[in-house]
């Protein structure tokens, strides 16, 4: 008679096809997008890929290496999606928006880029920004500062939006972005207009503004300033 196998001892079948670094990175990105950096563990990865630790370690050194590779993959996607033949101003705008959208879709990327600014993909991004600033005749003496200002603006705004989204989720009050902005706008509208005339007048715009469009206005302000440097 065959020996019965207890439910607790059952194991998921191991994969029989080859495991690549690309597949591991894609799976890591899915885990990161679903639960953030805390959700990415090698245990979670082995379960998702139906494999063992040895197969994972054959392609990545540790969790830090995996996080860096995942961030590189996202930024490489931004660069590959940039229009190669675009006019420099339009290309800069497109790169900035591409990075903003990438961090909006993958909130964990911003923190990883800040942690390791020497990663190849981010260096490629900086290099692209530098070439475009050169094409716009931005003097070499201020080109580094201009590139840093743009990248820091993108990372800062995108990280703030991601942080706001996490705070609303952690509050557990069920309010989405639209409801949160309406509540905030209502509080701004009650502020003394004599002391805070701008804030009081901006209450209406706050409740209906689009984060992405507001971000692009900031990029356009940057580009207008860059034009004065040439």
Secondary structure as UniProt FT lines:
FT   HELIX           7..9
FT   HELIX           21..35
FT   HELIX           37..39
FT   HELIX           42..49
FT   HELIX           53..57
FT   TURN            58..59
FT   HELIX           63..80
FT   TURN            84..85
FT   HELIX           88..105
FT   HELIX           108..115
FT   TURN            117..118
FT   HELIX           120..135
FT   TURN            136..137
FT   HELIX           140..171
FT   HELIX           177..189
FT   TURN            193..195
FT   HELIX           197..208
FT   HELIX           211..227
FT   TURN            228..229
//
